[in-house]
Amino acid sequence: MEYITAKEASEIWAISKRRVQALLETGRIPGANKLGSQWAIPKGTPKPMDGRTKIAKQIAETKE
């Protein structure tokens, strides 16, 4: 399996590196592993939905 870094994911998903790190720290990116101080994200992983939006909150409520 191939992996990408948080920086590469930020470029692919068009979000900041810090936002990718926040998603990783909260466990929102499935299959990601921390190797020392670096994160390894499976290549081809889709961008997680932004949980801060109104639509994402509505979806989360229906899953509960």
Gaussian input, Z-matrix of N, CA and C with variables (Angstrom, degrees):
# hf/3-21g

backbone

0 1
 N
 C     1     B1
 C     2     B2     1     A1
 N     3     B3     2     A2     1     D1
 C     4     B4     3     A3     2     D2
 C     5     B5     4     A4     3     D3
 N     6     B6     5     A5     4     D4
 C     7     B7     6     A6     5     D5
 C     8     B8     7     A7     6     D6
 N     9     B9     8     A8     7     D7
 C    10    B10     9     A9     8     D8
 C    11    B11    10    A10     9     D9
 N    12    B12    11    A11    10    D10
 C    13    B13    12    A12    11    D11
 C    14    B14    13    A13    12    D12
 N    15    B15    14    A14    13    D13
 C    16    B16    15    A15    14    D14
 C    17    B17    16    A16    15    D15
 N    18    B18    17    A17    16    D16
 C    19    B19    18    A18    17    D17
 C    20    B20    19    A19    18    D18
 N    21    B21    20    A20    19    D19
 C    22    B22    21    A21    20    D20
 C    23    B23    22    A22    21    D21
 N    24    B24    23    A23    22    D22
 C    25    B25    24    A24    23    D23
 C    26    B26    25    A25    24    D24
 N    27    B27    26    A26    25    D25
 C    28    B28    27    A27    26    D26
 C    29    B29    28    A28    27    D27
 N    30    B30    29    A29    28    D28
 C    31    B31    30    A30    29    D29
 C    32    B32    31    A31    30    D30
 N    33    B33    32    A32    31    D31
 C    34    B34    33    A33    32    D32
 C    35    B35    34    A34    33    D33
 N    36    B36    35    A35    34    D34
 C    37    B37    36    A36    35    D35
 C    38    B38    37    A37    36    D36
 N    39    B39    38    A38    37    D37
 C    40    B40    39    A39    38    D38
 C    41    B41    40    A40    39    D39
 N    42    B42    41    A41    40    D40
 C    43    B43    42    A42    41    D41
 C    44    B44    43    A43    42    D42
 N    45    B45    44    A44    43    D43
 C    46    B46    45    A45    44    D44
 C    47    B47    46    A46    45    D45
 N    48    B48    47    A47    46    D46
 C    49    B49    48    A48    47    D47
 C    50    B50    49    A49    48    D48
 N    51    B51    50    A50    49    D49
 C    52    B52    51    A51    50    D50
 C    53    B53    52    A52    51    D51
 N    54    B54    53    A53    52    D52
 C    55    B55    54    A54    53    D53
 C    56    B56    55    A55    54    D54
 N    57    B57    56    A56    55    D55
 C    58    B58    57    A57    56    D56
 C    59    B59    58    A58    57    D57
 N    60    B60    59    A59    58    D58
 C    61    B61    60    A60    59    D59
 C    62    B62    61    A61    60    D60
 N    63    B63    62    A62    61    D61
 C    64    B64    63    A63    62    D62
 C    65    B65    64    A64    63    D63
 N    66    B66    65    A65    64    D64
 C    67    B67    66    A66    65    D65
 C    68    B68    67    A67    66    D66
 N    69    B69    68    A68    67    D67
 C    70    B70    69    A69    68    D68
 C    71    B71    70    A70    69    D69
 N    72    B72    71    A71    70    D70
 C    73    B73    72    A72    71    D71
 C    74    B74    73    A73    72    D72
 N    75    B75    74    A74    73    D73
 C    76    B76    75    A75    74    D74
 C    77    B77    76    A76    75    D75
 N    78    B78    77    A77    76    D76
 C    79    B79    78    A78    77    D77
 C    80    B80    79    A79    78    D78
 N    81    B81    80    A80    79    D79
 C    82    B82    81    A81    80    D80
 C    83    B83    82    A82    81    D81
 N    84    B84    83    A83    82    D82
 C    85    B85    84    A84    83    D83
 C    86    B86    85    A85    84    D84
 N    87    B87    86    A86    85    D85
 C    88    B88    87    A87    86    D86
 C    89    B89    88    A88    87    D87
 N    90    B90    89    A89    88    D88
 C    91    B91    90    A90    89    D89
 C    92    B92    91    A91    90    D90
 N    93    B93    92    A92    91    D91
 C    94    B94    93    A93    92    D92
 C    95    B95    94    A94    93    D93
 N    96    B96    95    A95    94    D94
 C    97    B97    96    A96    95    D95
 C    98    B98    97    A97    96    D96
 N    99    B99    98    A98    97    D97
 C   100   B100    99    A99    98    D98
 C   101   B101   100   A100    99    D99
 N   102   B102   101   A101   100   D100
 C   103   B103   102   A102   101   D101
 C   104   B104   103   A103   102   D102
 N   105   B105   104   A104   103   D103
 C   106   B106   105   A105   104   D104
 C   107   B107   106   A106   105   D105
 N   108   B108   107   A107   106   D106
 C   109   B109   108   A108   107   D107
 C   110   B110   109   A109   108   D108
 N   111   B111   110   A110   109   D109
 C   112   B112   111   A111   110   D110
 C   113   B113   112   A112   111   D111
 N   114   B114   113   A113   112   D112
 C   115   B115   114   A114   113   D113
 C   116   B116   115   A115   114   D114
 N   117   B117   116   A116   115   D115
 C   118   B118   117   A117   116   D116
 C   119   B119   118   A118   117   D117
 N   120   B120   119   A119   118   D118
 C   121   B121   120   A120   119   D119
 C   122   B122   121   A121   120   D120
 N   123   B123   122   A122   121   D121
 C   124   B124   123   A123   122   D122
 C   125   B125   124   A124   123   D123
 N   126   B126   125   A125   124   D124
 C   127   B127   126   A126   125   D125
 C   128   B128   127   A127   126   D126
 N   129   B129   128   A128   127   D127
 C   130   B130   129   A129   128   D128
 C   131   B131   130   A130   129   D129
 N   132   B132   131   A131   130   D130
 C   133   B133   132   A132   131   D131
 C   134   B134   133   A133   132   D132
 N   135   B135   134   A134   133   D133
 C   136   B136   135   A135   134   D134
 C   137   B137   136   A136   135   D135
 N   138   B138   137   A137   136   D136
 C   139   B139   138   A138   137   D137
 C   140   B140   139   A139   138   D138
 N   141   B141   140   A140   139   D139
 C   142   B142   141   A141   140   D140
 C   143   B143   142   A142   141   D141
 N   144   B144   143   A143   142   D142
 C   145   B145   144   A144   143   D143
 C   146   B146   145   A145   144   D144
 N   147   B147   146   A146   145   D145
 C   148   B148   147   A147   146   D146
 C   149   B149   148   A148   147   D147
 N   150   B150   149   A149   148   D148
 C   151   B151   150   A150   149   D149
 C   152   B152   151   A151   150   D150
 N   153   B153   152   A152   151   D151
 C   154   B154   153   A153   152   D152
 C   155   B155   154   A154   153   D153
 N   156   B156   155   A155   154   D154
 C   157   B157   156   A156   155   D155
 C   158   B158   157   A157   156   D156
 N   159   B159   158   A158   157   D157
 C   160   B160   159   A159   158   D158
 C   161   B161   160   A160   159   D159
 N   162   B162   161   A161   160   D160
 C   163   B163   162   A162   161   D161
 C   164   B164   163   A163   162   D162
 N   165   B165   164   A164   163   D163
 C   166   B166   165   A165   164   D164
 C   167   B167   166   A166   165   D165
 N   168   B168   167   A167   166   D166
 C   169   B169   168   A168   167   D167
 C   170   B170   169   A169   168   D168
 N   171   B171   170   A170   169   D169
 C   172   B172   171   A171   170   D170
 C   173   B173   172   A172   171   D171
 N   174   B174   173   A173   172   D172
 C   175   B175   174   A174   173   D173
 C   176   B176   175   A175   174   D174
 N   177   B177   176   A176   175   D175
 C   178   B178   177   A177   176   D176
 C   179   B179   178   A178   177   D177
 N   180   B180   179   A179   178   D178
 C   181   B181   180   A180   179   D179
 C   182   B182   181   A181   180   D180
 N   183   B183   182   A182   181   D181
 C   184   B184   183   A183   182   D182
 C   185   B185   184   A184   183   D183
 N   186   B186   185   A185   184   D184
 C   187   B187   186   A186   185   D185
 C   188   B188   187   A187   186   D186
 N   189   B189   188   A188   187   D187
 C   190   B190   189   A189   188   D188
 C   191   B191   190   A190   189   D189

   B1=1.4493
   B2=1.5330
   B3=1.3078
   B4=1.4602
   B5=1.5278
   B6=1.3233
   B7=1.4523
   B8=1.5210
   B9=1.3332
   B10=1.4603
   B11=1.5233
   B12=1.3217
   B13=1.4626
   B14=1.5311
   B15=1.3167
   B16=1.4674
   B17=1.5268
   B18=1.3187
   B19=1.4662
   B20=1.5260
   B21=1.3327
   B22=1.4596
   B23=1.5218
   B24=1.3380
   B25=1.4688
   B26=1.5266
   B27=1.3179
   B28=1.4658
   B29=1.5257
   B30=1.3168
   B31=1.4693
   B32=1.5307
   B33=1.3226
   B34=1.4676
   B35=1.5272
   B36=1.3396
   B37=1.4613
   B38=1.5189
   B39=1.3339
   B40=1.4733
   B41=1.5245
   B42=1.3476
   B43=1.4614
   B44=1.5264
   B45=1.3095
   B46=1.4611
   B47=1.5298
   B48=1.3258
   B49=1.4637
   B50=1.5233
   B51=1.3189
   B52=1.4633
   B53=1.5300
   B54=1.3362
   B55=1.4700
   B56=1.5249
   B57=1.3392
   B58=1.4665
   B59=1.5229
   B60=1.3333
   B61=1.4556
   B62=1.5326
   B63=1.3261
   B64=1.4657
   B65=1.5266
   B66=1.3305
   B67=1.4652
   B68=1.5276
   B69=1.3182
   B70=1.4672
   B71=1.5220
   B72=1.3144
   B73=1.4628
   B74=1.5209
   B75=1.3286
   B76=1.4659
   B77=1.5315
   B78=1.3398
   B79=1.4601
   B80=1.5136
   B81=1.3169
   B82=1.4693
   B83=1.5193
   B84=1.3495
   B85=1.4638
   B86=1.5228
   B87=1.3392
   B88=1.4686
   B89=1.5323
   B90=1.3272
   B91=1.4543
   B92=1.5158
   B93=1.3334
   B94=1.4628
   B95=1.5282
   B96=1.3278
   B97=1.4633
   B98=1.5137
   B99=1.3210
   B100=1.4535
   B101=1.5166
   B102=1.3243
   B103=1.4562
   B104=1.5205
   B105=1.3158
   B106=1.4601
   B107=1.5097
   B108=1.3254
   B109=1.4649
   B110=1.5260
   B111=1.3220
   B112=1.4624
   B113=1.5307
   B114=1.3152
   B115=1.4597
   B116=1.5232
   B117=1.3231
   B118=1.4627
   B119=1.5223
   B120=1.3229
   B121=1.4643
   B122=1.5273
   B123=1.3416
   B124=1.4605
   B125=1.5333
   B126=1.3172
   B127=1.4650
   B128=1.5242
   B129=1.3126
   B130=1.4581
   B131=1.5187
   B132=1.3324
   B133=1.4597
   B134=1.5297
   B135=1.3397
   B136=1.4664
   B137=1.5272
   B138=1.3088
   B139=1.4672
   B140=1.5231
   B141=1.3405
   B142=1.4620
   B143=1.5303
   B144=1.3210
   B145=1.4600
   B146=1.5216
   B147=1.3039
   B148=1.4653
   B149=1.5193
   B150=1.3214
   B151=1.4584
   B152=1.5085
   B153=1.3303
   B154=1.4601
   B155=1.5291
   B156=1.3417
   B157=1.4590
   B158=1.5281
   B159=1.3054
   B160=1.4667
   B161=1.5281
   B162=1.3151
   B163=1.4608
   B164=1.5233
   B165=1.3212
   B166=1.4635
   B167=1.5223
   B168=1.3143
   B169=1.4604
   B170=1.5218
   B171=1.3304
   B172=1.4594
   B173=1.5266
   B174=1.3173
   B175=1.4709
   B176=1.5292
   B177=1.3180
   B178=1.4665
   B179=1.5301
   B180=1.3165
   B181=1.4650
   B182=1.5295
   B183=1.3365
   B184=1.4585
   B185=1.5208
   B186=1.3334
   B187=1.4726
   B188=1.5221
   B189=1.3159
   B190=1.4713
   B191=1.4622
   A1=108.24
   A2=115.46
   A3=121.03
   A4=109.62
   A5=115.26
   A6=121.59
   A7=110.50
   A8=115.55
   A9=122.26
   A10=108.38
   A11=116.23
   A12=121.61
   A13=109.80
   A14=115.53
   A15=120.63
   A16=110.14
   A17=117.23
   A18=120.86
   A19=110.56
   A20=117.04
   A21=120.79
   A22=110.80
   A23=116.99
   A24=120.97
   A25=110.00
   A26=117.41
   A27=120.26
   A28=111.05
   A29=116.71
   A30=120.35
   A31=111.13
   A32=116.80
   A33=121.43
   A34=110.66
   A35=116.33
   A36=121.53
   A37=113.32
   A38=118.67
   A39=124.07
   A40=112.45
   A41=115.09
   A42=121.24
   A43=107.14
   A44=117.20
   A45=120.01
   A46=111.13
   A47=114.56
   A48=120.19
   A49=110.05
   A50=116.93
   A51=121.27
   A52=111.10
   A53=117.48
   A54=120.84
   A55=109.99
   A56=117.33
   A57=120.82
   A58=109.38
   A59=117.37
   A60=121.25
   A61=111.13
   A62=116.74
   A63=120.17
   A64=110.26
   A65=117.72
   A66=121.34
   A67=110.54
   A68=116.14
   A69=120.49
   A70=111.34
   A71=116.98
   A72=121.51
   A73=112.49
   A74=116.97
   A75=120.49
   A76=112.47
   A77=117.02
   A78=120.76
   A79=114.55
   A80=118.07
   A81=121.40
   A82=113.67
   A83=117.56
   A84=120.85
   A85=107.76
   A86=117.07
   A87=120.42
   A88=111.68
   A89=115.37
   A90=121.28
   A91=115.19
   A92=117.76
   A93=121.00
   A94=109.79
   A95=115.38
   A96=121.69
   A97=109.45
   A98=116.01
   A99=120.32
   A100=108.20
   A101=116.11
   A102=122.42
   A103=107.92
   A104=116.25
   A105=120.24
   A106=109.04
   A107=115.74
   A108=119.93
   A109=111.97
   A110=117.38
   A111=122.20
   A112=110.91
   A113=116.22
   A114=121.32
   A115=109.29
   A116=116.38
   A117=123.65
   A118=107.34
   A119=115.92
   A120=122.55
   A121=107.80
   A122=118.79
   A123=119.71
   A124=111.14
   A125=115.40
   A126=120.97
   A127=109.07
   A128=117.12
   A129=121.95
   A130=113.94
   A131=117.18
   A132=120.59
   A133=108.94
   A134=118.59
   A135=119.42
   A136=111.45
   A137=115.18
   A138=120.96
   A139=109.10
   A140=117.58
   A141=119.95
   A142=111.21
   A143=115.58
   A144=119.83
   A145=109.14
   A146=116.07
   A147=121.39
   A148=108.44
   A149=116.80
   A150=122.47
   A151=114.06
   A152=117.37
   A153=120.85
   A154=112.36
   A155=118.20
   A156=120.72
   A157=111.39
   A158=115.49
   A159=121.08
   A160=110.97
   A161=117.64
   A162=121.34
   A163=110.48
   A164=116.96
   A165=120.38
   A166=110.86
   A167=117.20
   A168=120.64
   A169=110.71
   A170=116.91
   A171=120.48
   A172=110.92
   A173=117.08
   A174=121.59
   A175=109.34
   A176=116.84
   A177=121.41
   A178=110.88
   A179=117.19
   A180=121.08
   A181=110.93
   A182=117.42
   A183=119.98
   A184=111.45
   A185=117.81
   A186=120.99
   A187=111.64
   A188=117.71
   A189=121.22
   A190=110.41
   D1=139.51
   D2=179.31
   D3=-96.04
   D4=147.88
   D5=-178.90
   D6=-126.06
   D7=156.08
   D8=174.03
   D9=-124.14
   D10=163.48
   D11=179.57
   D12=-90.29
   D13=171.59
   D14=177.33
   D15=-62.80
   D16=-37.15
   D17=179.27
   D18=-64.30
   D19=-44.58
   D20=178.92
   D21=-64.23
   D22=-40.20
   D23=178.33
   D24=-63.45
   D25=-39.34
   D26=-179.73
   D27=-63.87
   D28=-36.40
   D29=178.36
   D30=-70.80
   D31=-40.88
   D32=-179.55
   D33=-67.06
   D34=-44.82
   D35=-175.66
   D36=-86.44
   D37=-4.93
   D38=179.63
   D39=58.86
   D40=44.16
   D41=173.56
   D42=-131.85
   D43=169.97
   D44=-177.47
   D45=-73.46
   D46=155.94
   D47=176.97
   D48=-61.66
   D49=-38.36
   D50=179.60
   D51=-62.91
   D52=-37.77
   D53=178.36
   D54=-66.08
   D55=-40.82
   D56=176.83
   D57=-61.05
   D58=-43.10
   D59=178.98
   D60=-61.92
   D61=-39.67
   D62=178.54
   D63=-64.71
   D64=-40.08
   D65=177.54
   D66=-64.47
   D67=-39.36
   D68=178.35
   D69=-65.87
   D70=-44.49
   D71=-177.67
   D72=-64.43
   D73=-29.13
   D74=179.81
   D75=-93.42
   D76=2.82
   D77=176.75
   D78=75.65
   D79=24.16
   D80=-176.92
   D81=-86.40
   D82=-6.61
   D83=178.37
   D84=-111.41
   D85=106.88
   D86=-175.80
   D87=-67.62
   D88=141.60
   D89=176.26
   D90=83.87
   D91=-2.33
   D92=-179.02
   D93=-76.95
   D94=141.79
   D95=179.78
   D96=-128.54
   D97=143.57
   D98=176.72
   D99=-97.51
   D100=123.56
   D101=179.41
   D102=-114.98
   D103=96.82
   D104=-174.24
   D105=71.00
   D106=-115.11
   D107=178.39
   D108=-105.50
   D109=1.58
   D110=-177.50
   D111=-107.87
   D112=148.34
   D113=176.12
   D114=-100.56
   D115=142.71
   D116=174.84
   D117=-115.84
   D118=116.56
   D119=-177.73
   D120=-110.01
   D121=128.64
   D122=179.07
   D123=-57.15
   D124=132.53
   D125=-179.87
   D126=-64.00
   D127=135.71
   D128=-179.63
   D129=91.83
   D130=1.16
   D131=178.10
   D132=-66.28
   D133=128.77
   D134=179.87
   D135=-71.14
   D136=153.16
   D137=178.19
   D138=-65.72
   D139=129.30
   D140=177.70
   D141=-66.21
   D142=149.40
   D143=177.56
   D144=-66.15
   D145=141.24
   D146=179.78
   D147=-73.06
   D148=108.61
   D149=-176.71
   D150=-70.75
   D151=-4.68
   D152=-178.66
   D153=-86.83
   D154=-7.08
   D155=-177.13
   D156=-89.58
   D157=160.88
   D158=-178.70
   D159=-63.42
   D160=-41.71
   D161=-178.99
   D162=-64.30
   D163=-42.88
   D164=179.85
   D165=-63.26
   D166=-37.41
   D167=178.63
   D168=-66.46
   D169=-38.36
   D170=178.26
   D171=-66.27
   D172=-39.83
   D173=178.72
   D174=-64.64
   D175=-42.98
   D176=179.77
   D177=-62.53
   D178=-37.05
   D179=179.60
   D180=-66.74
   D181=-37.45
   D182=-178.90
   D183=-72.93
   D184=-24.34
   D185=178.67
   D186=-78.20
   D187=-21.59
   D188=-179.16
   D189=-78.57

